[in-house]
């Protein structure tokens, strides 16, 4: 009972006062139909979660660009219409006394035949041209798997997209942002040596592989301040065919988290390894 009392006690997260220590984890809902713009269903969904009493709500993964999603009807935050839609969501949460962070992400796990990918006019990008094993796009004919992505020429060009997403999240009325650095999406791909085999300043050594993720964090901190920025990590890998040998995992994430600590961000959310989500044939399970 004492543990439950602690869980339900208030928490100060930087400048934000939370009514309890219950965080609602992000979960993809696929309800932003038909144009990736948050709608009344999204607003009601998050309103209900605020009524339920979660101290901090983390949204489902929000796309920062039109490209790079493996999900249909996932909400975005790159357009003014999407910002307006998210403002309706945050207003609904705040009316119930809730606090809500936007989880922003993008990754190599898209497909060139997905409608949003076609509309973007861009290929599927990743740190290196290495296809993730597995995957199944059930909404496409034949349910194809992952393709070999196009290597990002200059990762600096993508930082502007992250900055715009952070600014749009603030305009949408969110209380902060969570950077999705887990589950084999873009930031995780840069960190992991199995998906990042670049030979330039963005790959190779631990420090180089951590460079892009740290630049993304810096971009968010510049917009929000450190105490309204969190990050989600899954060091053990598994999802979307990432995962390094144990010592390399310890070295990489030990360095990365020590560098994160210098920013003084609000929190680091760590995911445990789940075997059921692991990719078939990955040779670095541990």
C-alpha positions as CSV (number, residue, x, y, z in Angstrom):
1,X,0.0,0.0,0.0
2,X,2.9,2.4,0.7
3,X,4.2,1.8,-2.8
4,X,0.8,2.7,-4.3
5,X,0.7,5.8,-2.1
6,X,4.1,6.8,-3.6
7,X,2.9,6.1,-7.1
8,X,-0.1,8.4,-6.7
9,X,1.8,11.2,-5.0
10,X,2.6,14.4,-6.9
11,X,5.8,14.8,-8.8
12,X,7.7,17.9,-9.9
13,X,9.1,17.4,-13.5
14,X,11.3,20.4,-14.0
15,X,8.8,23.3,-14.1
16,X,5.8,21.0,-14.5
17,X,3.7,19.8,-11.6
18,X,2.3,16.4,-12.1
19,X,-0.6,15.2,-10.0
20,X,0.9,11.7,-9.8
21,X,3.7,9.5,-11.1
22,X,1.7,7.5,-13.5
23,X,2.9,8.1,-17.1
24,X,0.8,7.0,-20.0
25,X,3.1,5.3,-22.5
26,X,2.9,6.2,-26.2
27,X,0.8,3.8,-28.4
28,X,0.2,4.1,-32.1
29,X,-3.6,4.4,-32.7
30,X,-3.9,4.9,-36.5
31,X,-7.0,7.1,-36.1
32,X,-5.9,10.3,-38.0
33,X,-8.1,9.5,-41.0
34,X,-7.8,10.3,-43.9
35,X,-5.0,12.8,-44.1
36,X,-2.7,12.4,-41.0
37,X,-4.4,15.4,-39.4
38,X,-5.5,14.9,-35.7
39,X,-9.3,14.9,-35.6
40,X,-12.2,14.8,-33.0
41,X,-11.6,11.1,-32.4
42,X,-8.0,11.8,-31.3
43,X,-9.1,14.7,-29.1
44,X,-11.7,12.5,-27.4
45,X,-9.2,9.7,-26.9
46,X,-6.7,11.8,-25.1
47,X,-9.4,13.7,-23.2
48,X,-10.5,10.3,-21.8
49,X,-7.0,9.4,-20.8
50,X,-6.6,12.7,-18.9
51,X,-9.9,12.1,-17.2
52,X,-8.5,8.7,-16.2
53,X,-5.9,10.5,-14.1
54,X,-2.5,9.9,-15.8
55,X,0.0,12.3,-14.4
56,X,1.8,12.7,-17.8
57,X,0.4,11.6,-21.2
58,X,2.9,10.8,-24.0
59,X,1.2,10.8,-27.4
60,X,1.5,8.2,-30.0
61,X,4.4,8.6,-32.4
62,X,3.9,11.8,-34.4
63,X,5.5,12.0,-37.8
64,X,7.7,15.0,-38.4
65,X,7.6,14.7,-42.2
66,X,5.3,13.1,-44.7
67,X,7.9,10.4,-45.4
68,X,9.3,7.6,-43.2
69,X,6.3,6.0,-41.6
70,X,5.4,2.3,-41.5
71,X,1.9,3.1,-40.3
72,X,-1.3,4.2,-42.0
73,X,-3.2,7.1,-40.6
74,X,-0.6,8.1,-38.2
75,X,-0.8,11.8,-37.2
76,X,1.8,14.3,-38.4
77,X,3.0,17.6,-37.2
78,X,4.6,19.2,-40.3
79,X,1.5,21.2,-41.5
80,X,-0.6,24.0,-40.2
81,X,-3.7,21.9,-40.4
82,X,-2.0,19.3,-38.2
83,X,-0.9,21.9,-35.7
84,X,-4.5,23.1,-35.5
85,X,-5.7,19.5,-35.0
86,X,-3.2,18.9,-32.2
87,X,-4.2,22.2,-30.5
88,X,-7.7,20.7,-30.2
89,X,-6.2,17.7,-28.6
90,X,-4.0,19.6,-26.1
91,X,-6.9,21.9,-25.2
92,X,-9.0,18.8,-24.4
93,X,-6.3,17.4,-22.2
94,X,-5.7,20.7,-20.4
95,X,-9.4,21.1,-19.8
96,X,-9.3,17.9,-17.7
97,X,-6.2,19.1,-15.8
98,X,-3.8,16.8,-17.8
99,X,-0.3,17.3,-19.0
100,X,0.8,16.0,-22.4
101,X,4.1,15.6,-24.3
102,X,4.3,15.1,-28.0
103,X,6.4,12.0,-29.1
104,X,8.2,13.0,-32.3
105,X,9.8,10.4,-34.6
106,X,10.7,9.2,-38.1
107,X,12.6,6.1,-39.4
108,X,13.9,3.7,-42.1
109,X,10.9,1.4,-41.7
110,X,8.8,3.0,-44.4
111,X,7.9,1.6,-47.8
112,X,8.2,3.4,-51.2
113,X,4.7,2.2,-52.2
114,X,3.0,3.6,-49.1
115,X,0.6,6.5,-50.0
116,X,2.3,9.1,-47.8
117,X,5.7,8.0,-49.0
118,X,4.6,8.4,-52.6
119,X,3.0,11.8,-51.9
120,X,6.2,13.0,-50.3
121,X,8.2,12.4,-53.5
122,X,11.1,11.1,-51.4
123,X,12.7,7.7,-51.0
124,X,12.9,5.8,-47.7
125,X,16.0,7.2,-46.0
126,X,18.3,5.7,-43.3
127,X,21.9,6.2,-42.1
128,X,23.1,3.4,-44.4
129,X,21.6,1.5,-47.3
130,X,20.8,-1.6,-45.2
131,X,17.4,-3.2,-45.2
132,X,15.9,-4.2,-41.9
133,X,14.8,-7.9,-41.8
134,X,11.2,-8.7,-41.4
135,X,8.4,-6.2,-41.5
136,X,5.0,-6.6,-43.2
137,X,3.0,-3.8,-44.7
138,X,-0.4,-5.3,-44.4
139,X,-2.1,-2.4,-46.1
140,X,-0.1,-2.9,-49.3
141,X,-0.8,-5.6,-52.0
142,X,1.2,-8.7,-51.3
143,X,2.1,-7.5,-47.8
144,X,5.7,-6.7,-48.7
145,X,8.5,-6.4,-46.1
146,X,11.2,-3.7,-45.6
147,X,13.2,-2.4,-48.6
148,X,16.8,-1.3,-48.8
149,X,16.7,2.4,-47.9
150,X,18.6,5.3,-49.5
151,X,21.5,6.5,-47.4
152,X,21.1,10.1,-46.0
153,X,23.6,12.2,-47.8
154,X,24.0,14.9,-45.1
155,X,22.2,14.3,-41.8
156,X,22.4,18.0,-41.1
157,X,19.6,18.6,-43.6
158,X,17.3,16.5,-41.4
159,X,17.9,18.6,-38.2
160,X,15.8,21.4,-39.7
161,X,12.9,19.0,-39.9
162,X,13.3,18.1,-36.2
163,X,13.5,21.8,-35.3
164,X,10.3,22.5,-37.2
165,X,8.5,19.7,-35.4
166,X,9.6,21.0,-32.0
167,X,8.4,24.5,-32.9
168,X,5.1,23.1,-34.2
169,X,4.6,21.0,-31.0
170,X,5.0,24.2,-29.0
171,X,2.5,26.0,-31.2
172,X,0.1,23.1,-30.8
173,X,0.0,23.7,-27.0
174,X,1.9,20.6,-25.8
175,X,3.7,20.8,-22.5
176,X,6.9,19.3,-23.9
177,X,8.3,16.7,-26.3
178,X,9.6,13.2,-26.1
179,X,12.1,12.2,-28.8
180,X,11.6,8.7,-30.1
181,X,15.1,7.2,-30.0
182,X,14.0,3.6,-29.6
183,X,12.6,0.6,-31.6
184,X,14.9,0.8,-34.6
185,X,13.7,4.2,-35.9
186,X,16.0,6.8,-37.2
187,X,17.8,7.9,-34.0
188,X,18.2,4.3,-32.9
189,X,19.5,3.5,-36.4
190,X,22.3,6.1,-36.1
191,X,23.3,4.7,-32.6
192,X,23.3,1.1,-33.7
193,X,26.3,-0.3,-35.6
194,X,24.2,-2.9,-37.4
195,X,22.2,-0.2,-39.1
196,X,24.8,2.6,-39.2
197,X,27.9,1.6,-41.2
198,X,28.8,5.1,-42.4
199,X,32.5,6.0,-42.8
200,X,32.1,9.7,-42.2
201,X,31.6,11.8,-39.0
202,X,28.2,10.3,-38.5
203,X,29.3,6.7,-38.2
204,X,32.0,4.3,-37.1
205,X,33.0,5.2,-33.5
206,X,30.6,5.4,-30.6
207,X,31.1,9.2,-30.6
208,X,30.3,9.5,-34.3
209,X,27.2,7.2,-34.1
210,X,25.9,9.3,-31.2
211,X,26.5,12.6,-33.0
212,X,23.1,12.8,-34.9
213,X,21.0,11.8,-31.9
214,X,22.7,14.3,-29.7
215,X,22.2,17.0,-32.3
216,X,18.5,16.2,-32.4
217,X,18.3,16.5,-28.6
218,X,20.1,19.9,-28.8
219,X,17.6,21.1,-31.4
220,X,14.7,20.2,-29.2
221,X,16.4,21.7,-26.1
222,X,17.0,25.0,-28.1
223,X,13.3,25.2,-28.7
224,X,11.8,24.0,-25.4
225,X,14.6,24.2,-22.8
226,X,16.0,21.1,-21.3
227,X,13.4,20.5,-18.6
228,X,10.6,20.0,-21.2
229,X,12.4,17.4,-23.3
230,X,12.5,13.7,-22.7
231,X,13.8,10.8,-24.8
232,X,12.8,7.1,-25.2
233,X,15.5,4.5,-25.7
234,X,15.6,0.7,-26.1
235,X,19.3,-0.2,-25.7
236,X,18.7,-4.0,-26.0
237,X,17.3,-3.6,-29.5
238,X,14.9,-6.1,-31.0
239,X,12.3,-4.0,-32.8
240,X,13.0,-3.4,-36.5
241,X,16.2,-5.4,-36.7
242,X,18.6,-3.5,-34.5
243,X,20.7,-4.7,-31.6
244,X,24.5,-4.8,-31.0
245,X,26.7,-7.3,-29.1
246,X,26.4,-6.7,-25.3
247,X,29.7,-4.9,-24.8
248,X,29.1,-2.6,-27.8
249,X,25.6,-1.9,-26.4
250,X,27.0,-0.9,-23.0
251,X,29.7,1.2,-24.5
252,X,27.3,3.0,-26.9
253,X,24.5,3.7,-24.6
254,X,26.8,4.4,-21.6
255,X,28.4,7.2,-23.6
256,X,25.2,8.4,-25.1
257,X,23.3,8.7,-21.8
258,X,26.3,10.3,-20.1
259,X,26.2,13.0,-22.9
260,X,22.4,13.3,-22.4
261,X,23.0,14.0,-18.8
262,X,25.0,17.2,-19.7
263,X,21.8,18.6,-21.2
264,X,19.8,18.1,-18.0
265,X,16.7,16.9,-19.9
266,X,13.5,16.0,-18.1
267,X,13.8,12.2,-18.3
268,X,15.1,9.1,-20.1
269,X,12.5,6.4,-20.7
270,X,14.1,2.9,-21.1
271,X,12.3,0.0,-22.8
272,X,13.1,-3.5,-21.8
273,X,13.8,-6.2,-24.3
274,X,10.8,-8.2,-25.5
275,X,11.7,-11.4,-27.4
276,X,8.3,-11.5,-29.2
277,X,9.1,-8.2,-31.0
278,X,12.6,-9.3,-32.1
279,X,13.4,-9.6,-35.8
280,X,13.7,-13.0,-37.4
281,X,17.3,-14.0,-38.0
282,X,19.0,-11.1,-36.2
283,X,22.4,-12.4,-35.2
284,X,23.1,-10.1,-32.2
285,X,20.4,-11.2,-29.7
286,X,21.4,-11.0,-26.0
